[in-house]
Amino acid sequence: MTPLEAFIALPAAHGAGQKPGVTCVCSAHPLVIEAGLIEAHTAGQIPCIEATCNQVNQDGGYTGMTPADFRDIVMGIADTVGVPHDTILLGGDHLGPNPWRHLPAQDAMAKALVMTKAYAQAGFAKIHLDASMSCADDPIPLSNDVIAARAAALMAQSEDGATAGGHPPPAYIIGTEVPVPGGASEGHEHLVVSRPEDAAATVLAHVDALRSANLDHVWPRIVGLVVQPGVEFGQIDIDRYVSSAAAQLSEWRAAQDALVFEAHSTDYQPAQVLSQLVQDGFPILKVGPGLTFAMREAFYGLDAIAGEMSDDYVAGFLPKTMEAVMMENPVQWRSYVSGTEHEQKTQRHFGRSDRIRYLWPDPTAKAAMDTLLATLGSSEIPWSLISQHLGRLADDVADGTQLPVARDLVLGAIRAALAPYTTACQEG
């Protein structure tokens, strides 16, 4: 069974009482992609790597990559770590007019149609259609019917793109009740779990829109519905999933027997919560900032270690460099921080929204990371320093399952953040 076939089979599996899940790694950072591929492949699960519409699009997005560029990077990394291409599921997240919502709807949708086709043509087989954002001349909010009609138009282009690229027809995720991509700013204390009647209305609107667009035949490939299960995170706070609060939603899904739920912003949820989400019919778990958070944590720990191990490296070099880079690029974090200057600095570096992740590709930041890794090289780091500065990995180093080498420790930190997802997705 191909990864796409296994993904399309998720609703049937859950309907039969099985509880498999899929972890969707939403990041463009090469180290996160590498760790995600290794973690899933080692566990015998589907390596699912996703890009968002803002990260990657025909205009380059904020990464400067087109869908084909992103695919090539993922597959290149897969080659280096021995993960076969045909085991990988590529996903496109929030595909719709969001990057161009400042334009009139007609213009924004024209761009979104081109983007969605490009994703499918590049071989992305898991497509989340999100046309929920109001454009410059749209009312706020959009009606279900308008959202669904736009999603159907995007789907038609996706179908054409897959055909043009010689790929099987994609699987789809629909739904508009999504958290802010990448985490909310603080002040999400009134988070409300989606109501079954709203989920039903979303499905009905899409059924009608597909029928009107002569896309009825695609419905069996609509695998998941995005809803709000009561899961969110901001810079400081986290909304933890409460199974009883989403019970009616889960019961509604079970009665449909044709869809599963996709849970966004699951970053930082406890391990037992992730397992409960899968058991409750949310088997598609999206994670991104939590992984780059773990990566940053590892790099900052290695910075302290390098200061201890090398006479030529001053501890604090990397955080100071990143602070300077962030101050030169306030657009990436300013609306996500609050409080005193000291509190804002703490949130810039250590906030759960991990806005620092947008700055790692900066040439100055990348040079600082390279300097740190070159300083430590392939030398084995003493366990005592790992225990002091990378404590979460100390036991793995002690029992021999984690190499005490700088780059491997970064990958290990990311995989440690992914491990609860791996467990949750295979417990079924």
Buried (B, 14 or more C-beta within 10 A) or exposed (E): EEBBEBBBBBBEBBBEEEBBBBBBBBBBBBBBBBBBBBBBBEBEBBBBBBBBBBBBBBEEBBBEBBBBBBBEBBBEBBEEBEBEEEBBBBBBBBBBBBBBBEBEBEBBBBBBBBBBBBBBBBBBBBBBBBBBBBBEEBEEEBEBBBBBBBBBBBBBBBBBBBEEBEBBBBBBBBBBBBBEBBBBBBEBEEBEBBBBEBBEBBBEBBBBBBEEBEBEEBBEBBBBBBBBBBBBBBBBBBBEBBBEEBEBBBEBBEEBEBBBBBBBBBBBBEEEBBBBBBBBBBBBBBBBBBBBBBBBBBBBBBBBBBBBBBEEBEBEBBBEBBBBBBEEBEEBBEEBBEEEEEBBBBBBBBBBBBBBBBBBBBEEBEEBBEBBBEBBEEEEBBBEBBBBBBEBBBEBBEEEEBBBBBBBBBBBBBBBBBEBBBBBBBEB
